[in-house]
Amino acid sequence: MEIKKVSEYEWEIPKHGGMRVPARIFASEKLVKKIEQDRTLVQAANVAHLKGIQRYSYVMPDAHEGY
């Protein structure tokens, strides 16, 4: 999955497929590498498909794969 660096602690998954908004990740580069090891970013992209979502699907620094 493509992730673009926006600033030192902001990253973005651009809109693609049926995403209504981009996903915005707030984390250090070290944390992003950890977050990429599970399905957290896939889940963030899935949230971005939801009807009624506005602006971004947000991922905070304590992100982890949900159940």
ZIPE-V976642 format. One record per residue. SS is DSSP state (helix for helix, strand for strand, loop for the rest). OMEGA is omega in degrees with one decimal (* if undefined). BURIAL is I if it has 9 or more other ideal C-beta (glycine too) atoms within 8 Angstrom, else O. Layout:
{{SS OMEGA BURIAL} {SS OMEGA BURIAL}}
This chain:
{{loop -178.8 O} {loop 175.6 O} {loop 179.7 I} {strand 177.1 O} {strand -178.9 O} {strand 176.3 O} {strand -174.8 O} {loop -177.7 O} {loop 177.7 O} {strand 179.7 I} {strand -178.0 I} {strand 168.0 I} {strand -178.3 I} {loop 175.5 O} {loop 174.1 O} {loop -177.7 O} {loop -178.9 O} {loop -179.8 O} {loop 178.3 I} {loop -179.4 I} {loop 172.8 I} {strand 173.2 I} {strand -178.8 I} {strand -178.1 I} {strand 177.0 I} {strand -177.9 I} {loop 173.8 I} {loop 178.6 O} {helix 178.6 O} {helix 178.9 O} {helix 178.9 I} {helix 178.2 I} {helix 176.5 O} {helix -178.4 O} {helix -178.9 I} {loop -175.8 I} {loop 176.0 O} {loop -174.5 O} {loop -178.4 O} {helix -177.3 I} {helix 174.9 I} {helix 178.9 O} {helix 177.4 I} {helix 177.5 I} {helix 177.8 I} {helix 177.7 O} {helix -179.1 I} {loop 176.7 I} {loop -171.4 I} {loop 177.2 O} {loop 177.7 O} {loop 179.5 O} {loop -178.1 I} {loop 174.6 O} {loop -177.7 O} {strand 161.6 O} {strand -173.2 I} {strand 175.0 O} {strand -178.4 I} {loop -176.0 O} {loop -179.9 O} {loop -175.8 O} {loop 174.5 I} {loop -179.9 O} {loop 178.2 O} {loop -178.1 O} {loop * O}}
